[in-house]
Amino acid sequence: MAIHKQRRPRRTLNPAGQLLDWLLCLTVGYGYRTWLSALWLLALLALGTAVFAHAYPSHMTPTGTPAPAFHPIAYTFDVRVPNIDIGQQKAWLPTGSALYCSWLLSVAGWILTTAVVAGLSGVLKRN
């Protein structure tokens, strides 16, 4: 019921405001469902793992010698979660479509991780 009240003003927003409002609804349910951002993070982990597993070895180049073994799930986690460095992102350089996926995962990781932390700390509160 409360989420429906938040959706009503969406029609009066400009297109950019409608997009942001839509994203707020999908990612944290206007502060009523902050757990959704954790589900999005898990979904992105699965998607990134599949993409990077397919991209290895043709689109993943080691940056130094000797490079640690490539692990798609560890690489995805390293790209997606900010401020945590497990060494995979520094050791492997994606090319082609894997590069664009890593950029997307990095941006989404920053946004969603911030939403998870804000939800857990109580910063995102309902009105």
Buried (B, 14 or more C-beta within 10 A) or exposed (E): EEEEEBEEEBEEEEEEEEEEBEEBBEBBBBBBBBEBBBEBBEEBBEBBBBBBBEBBEEBBEEEEEEBBEBBBBBBBBBBBBEEEEBEBBEBBBBEEEBBEBBEBBBEBBBBBBBBBEBBEEEEBEEE
